Amino acid sequence: ADGDGRITGPDAIKFFAMSSLPRADLKQVWAIADSKRLGYLGFGEFITAMQLVSLAQAGNEISQDSLQREDLISFNPPVMEGLDAQLAKSKHLAKRVDQDMDGFPQAQGPSTNHWFNSKSSKKIPLTAVTSVIDGLKRLYIEKLKPLEVTYKFNDFVSPLLTNSDFDAKPMVMLLGQYSTGKTTFIKHLLKTSYPGAHIGPEPTTDRFVVVMSGPDERTIPGNTLAVQADMPFSGLTTFGTSFLSKFECSQMPHPLLEHITFVDTPGVLSGEKQRTQRSYEFTGVTSWFAAKCDLILLLFDPHKLDISDEFKRVIGSLRGHDDKIRVVLNKADQIDTQQLMRVYGALMWSLGKVLNTPEVSRVYIGSFNDKPVKESAVGPIGKELFEKEQDDLLSDLKDIPKKACDRRINEFVKRARAAKIHAYIIGHLKNQMPTMMGKAKAQQKLIDNLEGEFAKVQREHHLPAGDFPYVEHFREALGGYSIDRFEKVKPKMIQAVDDMLGYDIPELLKNFRNPYE
C-alpha cells in the first residue's frame, strides 16, 4: 500500500490469509522466504513465498528443499480468495488519485538517504521504518549519533556510520602470511579469477582488494572508492592517501558476490619491515575491517606455522571479534598423514599463545584450490577428511547472508555499549581537570595514570572491564586533545542510549520477526 517495494508482517497477514492455508504452514512459508531475517519480503522473496503457497495448496509438504524441485515452475499460481475484488478496488482508487493529482508533481517513495544528510533534528516517525535495518538507521540517527559526536567517539574508536554501512553486503576477510593461499582461496570459491588477482610463491598481493559484485569486470582505485556514497568505505579516509593508494575494489558479475563481499589482504611480513616499510598503519586497517566483517579467516600453510611478532600484532588487532575468527590450515595435501598430525598439533600450540580465549578455535584442514587432492600423499582417509572439512567451511560461508541481519544488530549493540563507556571516560577526565591553573600539568598526570582512571570509571558505573578500550591506543589518541574542552557527562544522552538498548531494539525485533510466531 505504501509503495516501498516491501511486504512487512501486517501486510503479509492480510494478504496470505486469502490462501486459506493453516497458520503453521504460513509460518513456515515466511521463515523460508525471509531467510535473511530482514523482517520483510522483497520482490524475489515474495515470488518464493507464492511458490511455496502454491505447493502447499497442491497438498505438498513445504521445507527449504521444496525450492530445489525441478517441477516448481510447472505449478499454477496460488489461489487467493477475494484477490480479484481487491485488485479491482485498488485500480479504481488509483484511477481517481491520478485524476486528482493531474498537473501536480508526484511524491517519491520513502528513502532513508535523507536521514543521514538532514541537518534537522526532527524525529523520524516509526511508520517510515519497514525493516530491522531501517529501524537501526533511525535509532542511530536519533539516539546514538548525538552521543558519538558530542564525545568525539569517531576520533578515538570508529568513524561515524553512514547509510551504506547499514546496507552493505556481508564481508569475509582473509588474513595470513604471504603465499598461504588467500587469493587462491577466493578464486577457488568463485571458480574463476577476478580482475587484478596475482598469484605466486612470492608476496604478490601488495594491497587490500575488496572483491564485490558489479555490472562488469573492472577495478576501482581506493581514492575513488572512499568518496563513493553507496560504498561502505568512507571511514578508510582516516588512514590517509598512502593507504588508499594501496587499496582497490575488484568488481565482477557473479552469483556468490551478490550475497558476500571478500576482502583480500597483503601477506603479513616478518621482521621490522612489516611496521617500518609499510607507509600506513597495517594493524589499524585490519582492525577497521574486522569491525565491518562477518567472518575472518586466518590462513596458515604447513610450512609457515610460525606466528611472527608482526602476525601476532595483527591477530591482536582483532580483539573483540573472536567470535568471527575461523582458522584454515591450507595446502594440507602437501604433507603425509603423520606429518599433518604433527603440524596440526604445532598450529594449535602456536594459536594457544596468541588467541587468549579458553575455547578451542575451529580449525578447517584442507587444500582450497582448483587442483585435485594429492591422494598419494594423504591417502584415501585424508582425501575424505579434506572433503568433509571443505563442506563444513562452505556451509559456514553459506550461512553468512542468513545471519547478516543478526550480525548487524550484534555489531550495533556492541558499538552502542562502547560509545557509552567512551562518554563516561571522557566525562570523568573532564571532571578531574582544574578550573583555573595548572591544566597542562593535570592533563599529563591523567594521561600517565590512564589505567587508574579507567578503574575509577569502572567502579563508579559498575561496568565490565573487558568492554574498556586499549589503554595505549586511547592514550595515543588523547595526546592530540585538550581534555579541558571536552564535554561533561550528559545523563539525558546516556539515558537515551540505555532506553534504546533496553526497549527500542527489543521492540524493533518484535515488530519484524516472523508474523505467524
ChimeraX attribute file (.defattr): number of C-alpha atoms within 10 A of each C-alpha:
attribute: neighborCount
match mode: 1-to-1
recipient: residues
	/A:1	8
	/A:2	10
	/A:3	9
	/A:4	13
	/A:5	14
	/A:6	18
	/A:7	22
	/A:8	20
	/A:9	21
	/A:10	12
	/A:11	13
	/A:12	17
	/A:13	15
	/A:14	9
	/A:15	15
	/A:16	19
	/A:17	14
	/A:18	14
	/A:19	19
	/A:20	13
	/A:21	13
	/A:22	10
	/A:23	14
	/A:24	10
	/A:25	17
	/A:26	26
	/A:27	14
	/A:28	20
	/A:29	24
	/A:30	27
	/A:31	21
	/A:32	21
	/A:33	23
	/A:34	22
	/A:35	16
	/A:36	18
	/A:37	22
	/A:38	23
	/A:39	26
	/A:40	26
	/A:41	24
	/A:42	16
	/A:43	11
	/A:44	10
	/A:45	18
	/A:46	18
	/A:47	13
	/A:48	19
	/A:49	22
	/A:50	18
	/A:51	22
	/A:52	29
	/A:53	27
	/A:54	21
	/A:55	20
	/A:56	19
	/A:57	16
	/A:58	12
	/A:59	9
	/A:60	12
	/A:61	11
	/A:62	18
	/A:63	14
	/A:64	13
	/A:65	8
	/A:66	15
	/A:67	16
	/A:68	9
	/A:69	8
	/A:70	8
	/A:71	8
	/A:72	14
	/A:73	9
	/A:74	7
	/A:75	11
	/A:76	11
	/A:77	14
	/A:78	17
	/A:79	14
	/A:80	15
	/A:81	14
	/A:82	11
	/A:83	13
	/A:84	10
	/A:85	9
	/A:86	11
	/A:87	11
	/A:88	11
	/A:89	12
	/A:90	13
	/A:91	11
	/A:92	11
	/A:93	12
	/A:94	12
	/A:95	12
	/A:96	12
	/A:97	11
	/A:98	12
	/A:99	10
	/A:100	10
	/A:101	11
	/A:102	10
	/A:103	8
	/A:104	8
	/A:105	7
	/A:106	9
	/A:107	6
	/A:108	8
	/A:109	9
	/A:110	14
	/A:111	11
	/A:112	14
	/A:113	13
	/A:114	10
	/A:115	19
	/A:116	14
	/A:117	10
	/A:118	10
	/A:119	8
	/A:120	7
	/A:121	10
	/A:122	9
	/A:123	11
	/A:124	15
	/A:125	8
	/A:126	11
	/A:127	7
	/A:128	15
	/A:129	18
	/A:130	21
	/A:131	23
	/A:132	24
	/A:133	18
	/A:134	20
	/A:135	19
	/A:136	21
	/A:137	24
	/A:138	21
	/A:139	22
	/A:140	22
	/A:141	18
	/A:142	19
	/A:143	19
	/A:144	24
	/A:145	18
	/A:146	15
	/A:147	24
	/A:148	25
	/A:149	13
	/A:150	16
	/A:151	22
	/A:152	20
	/A:153	20
	/A:154	16
	/A:155	14
	/A:156	16
	/A:157	18
	/A:158	18
	/A:159	17
	/A:160	16
	/A:161	17
	/A:162	22
	/A:163	19
	/A:164	16
	/A:165	19
	/A:166	16
	/A:167	15
	/A:168	18
	/A:169	22
	/A:170	23
	/A:171	24
	/A:172	23
	/A:173	25
	/A:174	24
	/A:175	24
	/A:176	26
	/A:177	25
	/A:178	24
	/A:179	22
	/A:180	24
	/A:181	27
	/A:182	29
	/A:183	24
	/A:184	21
	/A:185	19
	/A:186	21
	/A:187	18
	/A:188	16
	/A:189	14
	/A:190	14
	/A:191	13
	/A:192	12
	/A:193	15
	/A:194	20
	/A:195	14
	/A:196	15
	/A:197	16
	/A:198	13
	/A:199	14
	/A:200	12
	/A:201	9
	/A:202	9
	/A:203	16
	/A:204	15
	/A:205	20
	/A:206	14
	/A:207	17
	/A:208	22
	/A:209	25
	/A:210	22
	/A:211	25
	/A:212	22
	/A:213	22
	/A:214	14
	/A:215	9
	/A:216	11
	/A:217	14
	/A:218	13
	/A:219	17
	/A:220	14
	/A:221	15
	/A:222	23
	/A:223	21
	/A:224	13
	/A:225	20
	/A:226	19
	/A:227	15
	/A:228	12
	/A:229	14
	/A:230	15
	/A:231	15
	/A:232	21
	/A:233	21
	/A:234	21
	/A:235	17
	/A:236	22
	/A:237	17
	/A:238	13
	/A:239	15
	/A:240	13
	/A:241	15
	/A:242	14
	/A:243	21
	/A:244	21
	/A:245	14
	/A:246	17
	/A:247	21
	/A:248	21
	/A:249	21
	/A:250	22
	/A:251	22
	/A:252	20
	/A:253	14
	/A:254	17
	/A:255	10
	/A:256	13
	/A:257	19
	/A:258	15
	/A:259	18
	/A:260	21
	/A:261	21
	/A:262	21
	/A:263	22
	/A:264	23
	/A:265	22
	/A:266	22
	/A:267	24
	/A:268	21
	/A:269	17
	/A:270	16
	/A:271	12
	/A:272	11
	/A:273	11
	/A:274	18
	/A:275	15
	/A:276	10
	/A:277	8
	/A:278	12
	/A:279	14
	/A:280	17
	/A:281	15
	/A:282	19
	/A:283	19
	/A:284	15
	/A:285	17
	/A:286	19
	/A:287	20
	/A:288	18
	/A:289	19
	/A:290	23
	/A:291	17
	/A:292	20
	/A:293	23
	/A:294	26
	/A:295	23
	/A:296	22
	/A:297	18
	/A:298	20
	/A:299	25
	/A:300	26
	/A:301	24
	/A:302	21
	/A:303	12
	/A:304	15
	/A:305	19
	/A:306	16
	/A:307	20
	/A:308	15
	/A:309	15
	/A:310	20
	/A:311	22
	/A:312	15
	/A:313	14
	/A:314	20
	/A:315	22
	/A:316	15
	/A:317	18
	/A:318	21
	/A:319	15
	/A:320	15
	/A:321	16
	/A:322	16
	/A:323	11
	/A:324	17
	/A:325	21
	/A:326	18
	/A:327	21
	/A:328	24
	/A:329	23
	/A:330	22
	/A:331	20
	/A:332	27
	/A:333	24
	/A:334	19
	/A:335	17
	/A:336	16
	/A:337	16
	/A:338	9
	/A:339	14
	/A:340	19
	/A:341	11
	/A:342	11
	/A:343	19
	/A:344	17
	/A:345	12
	/A:346	15
	/A:347	20
	/A:348	15
	/A:349	12
	/A:350	14
	/A:351	20
	/A:352	15
	/A:353	11
	/A:354	15
	/A:355	18
	/A:356	11
	/A:357	11
	/A:358	7
	/A:359	8
	/A:360	10
	/A:361	16
	/A:362	10
	/A:363	19
	/A:364	20
	/A:365	25
	/A:366	23
	/A:367	25
	/A:368	24
	/A:369	19
	/A:370	13
	/A:371	8
	/A:372	10
	/A:373	23
	/A:374	17
	/A:375	15
	/A:376	13
	/A:377	15
	/A:378	22
	/A:379	14
	/A:380	12
	/A:381	10
	/A:382	22
	/A:383	20
	/A:384	14
	/A:385	14
	/A:386	20
	/A:387	14
	/A:388	15
	/A:389	18
	/A:390	17
	/A:391	13
	/A:392	13
	/A:393	16
	/A:394	12
	/A:395	11
	/A:396	12
	/A:397	15
	/A:398	14
	/A:399	12
	/A:400	21
	/A:401	20
	/A:402	17
	/A:403	16
	/A:404	22
	/A:405	19
	/A:406	17
	/A:407	18
	/A:408	22
	/A:409	16
	/A:410	11
	/A:411	17
	/A:412	20
	/A:413	17
	/A:414	13
	/A:415	17
	/A:416	21
	/A:417	18
	/A:418	18
	/A:419	25
	/A:420	20
	/A:421	22
	/A:422	23
	/A:423	24
	/A:424	22
	/A:425	22
	/A:426	20
	/A:427	19
	/A:428	20
	/A:429	22
	/A:430	20
	/A:431	16
	/A:432	15
	/A:433	18
	/A:434	14
	/A:435	10
	/A:436	6
	/A:437	9
	/A:438	10
	/A:439	16
	/A:440	13
	/A:441	11
	/A:442	16
	/A:443	22
	/A:444	13
	/A:445	11
	/A:446	17
	/A:447	20
	/A:448	12
	/A:449	13
	/A:450	18
	/A:451	14
	/A:452	12
	/A:453	17
	/A:454	20
	/A:455	13
	/A:456	14
	/A:457	20
	/A:458	18
	/A:459	12
	/A:460	11
	/A:461	10
	/A:462	9
	/A:463	13
	/A:464	10
	/A:465	12
	/A:466	8
	/A:467	14
	/A:468	18
	/A:469	16
	/A:470	11
	/A:471	13
	/A:472	12
	/A:473	11
	/A:474	16
	/A:475	17
	/A:476	11
	/A:477	12
	/A:478	16
	/A:479	12
	/A:480	8
	/A:481	10
	/A:482	12
	/A:483	23
	/A:484	18
	/A:485	8
	/A:486	17
	/A:487	17
	/A:488	18
	/A:489	19
	/A:490	13
	/A:491	9
	/A:492	10
	/A:493	18
	/A:494	19
	/A:495	13
	/A:496	17
	/A:497	25
	/A:498	17
	/A:499	13
	/A:500	22
	/A:501	17
	/A:502	11
	/A:503	11
	/A:504	17
	/A:505	19
	/A:506	11
	/A:507	12
	/A:508	21
	/A:509	17
	/A:510	13
	/A:511	17
	/A:512	19
	/A:513	20
	/A:514	21
	/A:515	19
	/A:516	16
	/A:517	10
